[in-house]
Amino acid sequence: MRKKLPPIHDAAGIAKSREAGMLAARVLEMLTPHVQPGVSTEYLDGLCHNFIVDELRCIPANIGYYGYPKTVCTSVNHVVCHGIPSKKEILKDGDIVNVDVALIKDGWFGDTSRMYTVGKVSALGRRLIDTTYEAMVAGIRAVKPGATLGDIGHAIQTVAHREQFTIVRDYCGHGIGQTYHDEPQVLHYGQRGQGMTLQEGMIFTIEPMVNAGKPATKELDDGWTVVTRDRSLSAQWEHMVAVTATGYEVLTPWPEGTGAYPAP
């Protein structure tokens, strides 16, 4: 059976995707001052839901997606991805947390995530967060027509391995547009020159998950939450990227700028 090819989007489609992506980024900007010790992840989820529906007039993409019950995923400390917000999960000083949001604007999906720190985090936690961001940026900067998916993965893993961190191999980036999860699958490891060749008009996410310990993960009994098997810290960042004629465009730029972080 022939593998499905990634959609190639025209300028109008990329404009629609850009609009959705920028709106998703606004959700995470809004959330930033609220990520504090003593706050529940369910409270953060409610803030995101109300902002998406009432302020942005968009549809939360995650609610009901394969039965997922919440608006965002909140992945704290050793949770790799897909953590379900809960009123029982209270953030405490030293936590690191990824918030992953997706919304739908006029039939187009916006999908992005950020790492947040709660109070004063450990040196290891800070180094993991910063390295994971650097790895994502390295992957983004490898994007251009004629490059390969392996080029992206190789750039990401090179940064992570430099710091003796490991890449989660069980989950990957994905094509996105009018479909939430589409081709291509964007692995966060690989070899230069291998894999699918990138073409102008492709849109996909780059969202490396990097562990401080071993790469192995397991899914909890709730059917969603994924954790590190060795309980080591995990971090993730996510941007949507379009392949342009000369390189790439980040479709989920931070409205407030990247601050101390280098812009992708």
CORMOGI-V564825 format. One record per helix or strand of 2 or more residues. SS is the DSSP state (~ for helix, > for strand). FROM is the first residue (numbers start at 1). TO is the last residue. If there is no record, write none. Layout:
{{SS:FROM:TO} {SS:FROM:TO}}
This chain:
{{~:11:34} {~:41:55} {>:59:60} {~:65:67} {>:72:76} {>:79:81} {>:96:105} {>:108:117} {~:123:141} {~:149:162} {>:166:167} {>:173:175} {>:182:186} {>:203:206} {>:209:211} {>:217:219} {>:226:228} {>:234:236} {>:238:243} {>:248:250}}
